[in-house]
Amino acid sequence: MEDDMEPFVNGFFSYLIENMSRWPNLPREDALRQAAQNWKNLSLMEKQKYRTKQMEKRRIRNDHKCINRRHKRQPEKPKPPCARTSPHGSCPSSHRMKRIKRCPRSCRSQRSKSSCKLKRDNSMATDVKFNASLSCSDPQSHPVLIIGQLRHLNLLKFSHLESKLSPRVTEETFSHAVACLHPAPTDRVSLYLDMATLAALPLKASRHNTTSRAHAITRLVKNHVLNVAEESVVLVCERENLFASACAVVRAFPLYSRKTGNLAAAQVKKEFGCGGDGDGDSNTDAGRNVVNVEFLLINKEGNVDCEPLTEDELLCLNETARGIRLTARIVDMPCNEMNVDHFIQAVEEVGKDLCLKPQVIRGEELRERGFGGIYGVGKAAAVPPALVVLSHLPKGAQETIALVGKGIVYDTGGLSIKAKTGMPGMKRDCGGAAAILGAFYAAVKCGFKDNLHAVFCLAENSVGPNATRPDDIHTLYSGRTVEINNTDAEGRLVLADGVCFANKDLKANIILDMATLTGAQGVATGKYHGAVLTNSETWEAKSLQAGRKSGDLLAPIIYCPELHFSEFASAIADMKNSVADRQNAQSSCAGLFIAAHLGFDYPGIWMHVDMATPVHCGERATGYGVALLLTLFGGHTKSELLQSIAPTDEEPPSKRLCRD
């Protein structure tokens, strides 16, 4: 409906039901538009007549072809006389009238309170479905959004997209639309109303950007999908950008929502034959929209490759999509729905899907076993902290890789408490652990060939009688002592325990920790690039390459412990937990604190990813980290798609410079 129309309340639907039969030959969409226009032209008195009608609950035929007219409610039958003379002094149970409670206003019908439940977090969410090839659909009933770089769109013939555009768009219209595109940085042209849209990505991508233009894809999808029952997004790209482009689309459809308006939307859909059968219970998928993601791939010769995606590629894309959406959902959930207990339940559910049982160390057992960092951070919270480990141990493994995630489910700052404007959004402080969980799930589903451990360091940094105080000294799992001079520098404490556990107990030769560690990361590398700190120049180059190929971008920060670690000097302990000079490479120093507990002489590979800013875009989580980790370790999987984009052992820049 047009943007300038006023919002319709219950009266419009009463009017619509009565008048739909006036346009029997019009398609449903045109009939709705006509009814809306007529409603707009009615006087206030005429509208009020429909708003005040007492209507019965509408009934919809299962075939969705007819909507029965609502009738006036029948007058109630006289109540049977009560037996006031009964010995109990009240009406017998057979004469009692059942109380019917009204649902919220959004429900607009009478039913028992128990059957009017608010939607769960997956209600009205959009299902993202990857198709092997282009399906046939009519834009009028299944809108389509076509996205690609201008040079790729110019290679297309109308026949390549005819199955998505016919019969609404002609070849001449398509050719004129492509000629009209002038991206600056993006551009779009409508081919048929808003039902068929052609969009062009930015012309250029610098060396620090992804060639897939993933961030532009996500913005275009968010802004131009119509959120109807079923629609399509067609991506025109090179095969090497297939994975990053698919992940970019997935990021546009977050799962979590607690908006009660979703219930009203589901009611309207069901009443007009768009939903499935049932009573609108929150556990059904009747109201879920479907977005079909399809591809037109450009080969190295510059021709359109009409071969469909393989089963391996579809499996990889679908499992990666689930991992990204799981990660974003956890990050979006507030602490009252995603505390340590809930996070452990999420890990257990993933473990159940993968036939794995997690190891859980929590509460006082953490203190007894020497995990002073995790225990010290979370001991003041109502829900005790935990170290949780999921392990995938296939036969014939050659290497052991440990992924360690910071899972601070809420960060008040502790006794070094955050300001009122700095605390909102701290539900996202578990973004590292959430990304590890999503990546672990997808990696195992894609056939990870080596030992893979996911270590979750879970705690709530809260305030209470047992809270850690500044000046307290904790002994961490490494055996080293830490003087607390800032309780808001808690992430490095839990991660220090996590990486030491990965080294001592899991015997990992590659350890990667991921965390929303420092606000300084956003200053150092910006909103779109996470920061990577590592003891290996080769793996630094690999991680940057993986970032560009996945769309989860990375930028290196300084690894120089001999100059920076003195920031943690303490007179009475091995180190403090926060720097003396906050202007001296804060993000690098925070990462070095973690490395110090592993040991700067650690012979294996250690990588630290700080993703405090790219973990979210606006008020929604991005699912950052899942695609990055899958690409970085793609060579360790059986997936041909991940193997094809896994970083190669290219020579690090500094070695090339020294040689030249």
Secondary structure, 3 states (H helix, E strand, C coil): CCCCCCCCCHHHHHHHHHHHHHCCCCCHHHHHHHHHHHHHHCCHHHHHHHHCCCECCCCECCCCCCECCCCECCCCCCCCCCCCCCCCCCCCHHHCCCCCCECCCCCCCECCHHHCCCCCCCCCCEEEEECCCCCCCCCCCCCEEEEECHHHHCCCCHHHHHHHHCCCCCHHHHHHHHHHCCCCCCEEEEEECCCEEEEECCCCCCCCCCCCCHHHHHHHHHHHCCCCCEEEEEEEEEHHHHHHHHHHHHCCCCCCCCCCHHHHHHHHHHHCCCCCCCCCCCCCCCCCEEEEEEEEEECCCCCEECCCCCHHHHHHHHHHHHHHHHHHHHHHCCCCCCCHHHHHHHHHHHHHHCCCCCEEEECHHHHHCCCHHHHHHHCCCCCCCEEEEEEECCCCCCCEEEEEEEEEEEECCCCCCCCCCCCCCHHHHHHHHHHHHHHHHHHHHCCECCEEEEEEEEEEECCCCCCCCCCCEEECCCCCEEECCCCCCCHHHHHHHHHHHHHHCCCCCEEEEEECCCCHHHHHHCCCCEEEEECCHHHHHHHHHHHHHHCCCEEECCCCHHHHHHHHCCCCCCEECCCCCCCCCHHHHHHHHHHHHHCCCCCCEEEEEECCCCCEECCEECCCCHHHHHHHCHHHECCHHHHHHCCCCCCCHHHHHHHC
